[in-house]
Amino acid sequence: MSSSTRSRGGRRAVPERVGSSGGAGQTGVEEPDPVRARMGCAVAVVLGLVGGLGVASAPFLHAVRSAGGVESLSGVGSAVAWAAVSAVAAPVLAVLAVLARRTAVAGAVLVGAGAVSVGAVVLDTQLWTDAIDANRFELFRPETAAELAAGTGAYAVLVGHALIAIAGVFGMVAIHQASLADGYGGARSAEQVGRATGARVGFLPSAVAVVAAVLLMGALFAPSFVSQDPVILVPPVVESYLASSAGAGLVAVAVLIVVASALASLSPTVASGALVGAGLAALGVVGTRLVAGLTAGDRIAPGPGAVWGTVGAGLLVLVGICLPMIDRKRDERIARTLEAPTQVSSRKQGAVMPSAKGVAKAALRAEATAARARIARWHIAAGIAGISTAVLAGVGALLPVLEFPAGTVRPDFLATRVVLVASVVLAVGCVWLLLSEFASAVRPAVGVLWVTIPFSVTGVSQSVVLATDVPGVGAGIGAVLLWCAALMASVTGALTWSAGSAERDEIDMSEDPSTAVSVLVVGGLGAVAALVGLGLPLFHGTDARGDEYAATSFAEVPWGLDVWGRVLLGAAVVVAVVVASRARSPRAVALLLGSAVAMGIYLLSWPLTQARVDDPEMGVGVIPTTVGIVLIAAAAVLPNHNRSR
């Protein structure tokens, strides 16, 4: 038989590949294709270079024209240079990586830059809707309030960013092909092979990358400029035109996804390329604003969004550059530690050499102990951050959120009651993170509950923004603490996610998790009902002037800060339900219960804040919100029920 080791004639049979059941001659396992990887990377690099050159050339092609298309406006010189360098930096790095035969790294750089460019494309569309308020000083500097029309440069920058985004897609293909090759994500020590980059490089670099991403995300929604020029208006991002707010949101989400994917990647060099690419592309957005604010004239200055955004993007680039070096040093140190017992034993005269099995068991025990300690550190960090967030939010809700002139009657801000409830719930949840016996079980719930802080703070912030338009009224110390709490809540969420990643590193992931269809259906219906409830008013009545008043809803455009807070809460609930459908049973239960509690805090805002109107009545949003809470809570029972079967 051809499958035997030797034929009947005594000669060794020629080995043959056994076809899979899927078809003749197929192995059933996808194999690496170096040619396809190089071609995909070459296409990505070309698209990235063309796109970068298109963005860099846009200021010279006149992005906008005024006075009926007769006069073209030019940009601020230093901002033009910065934007041009930032646009081509990632593609040029990808070219250098290709020349060094590092296909995966080249693809990763373009993936990071392409993800950020998706949001940049949306930002570019404002050049056709309301160009004068786009504040794109690298493209043009308005001198009058005359209406502006998009020019050739507007098309160049839009197409350029779109090409960079498409280059990122081809970069993903190149990374996928490279990941199929032997040695991808390899290491000198067996402990590091197959581990996520975040676990390989340790707590500090991972935490810096997450903090940089959170800092950049927050900065994208902060004012980019401080203007005393009557022509240059700088409205809050969340209350500006859809292109500005949606574009900023997409850039923020893209940065978070890139950082999360990089820390979860099996290859530190790929993670490095993704972080550097995203950081350079983000510098093209926020760094350009900083340079423009510094050089646009005496009446224009950079705002906190430009300053802190540049710091966050720069940190991403710095961490990305350092990741391979940190991984290499840690890998060498672990390898020396594991080899040390054998070397010491061999030097001892008369000592019995330990068996290979004993050395392996000792290494496994040491690895398990180190893993438990690492997970405990993440839990403690997340718990401390969450408790700090709750304290900041609680104190801020109790202190004055507005400063009034002397002798003015201070009104009651009922929205601070919701903040107090959210802070108490978060503090209770985070205390359990400090107890190792319960931390892993509670951690998924905290991963949803932290969102209730920024959600509730946005309701207070909306009132503060409106009140500060009155002369003599300013933001108080309470408002400042609440904003700090919202930022700290984001850090809590990032640390909670990192703790979950550390837990997953110690789980057998050889088999892909199956989707719990019942959880997905019931929980998905609950999430949809919750979104409907979030989009509708919870109560209505008459205000002090006798006018009809109803709580805000998604139908009111442009959205205020409080509505954006509801959008954030709804997105968190939807993501939690989807993740719970593929999570292990205890984690799924915690996620769903955390989502139900978060929606319960939103529902409580009805009785807590309805006193702002006379004769309050239940709004149409109460029923779908209640239904959503019930369905999500019911879905939390299903994982254990299915498991018992």
Disulfide bonds with the S-S distance in Angstrom:
none
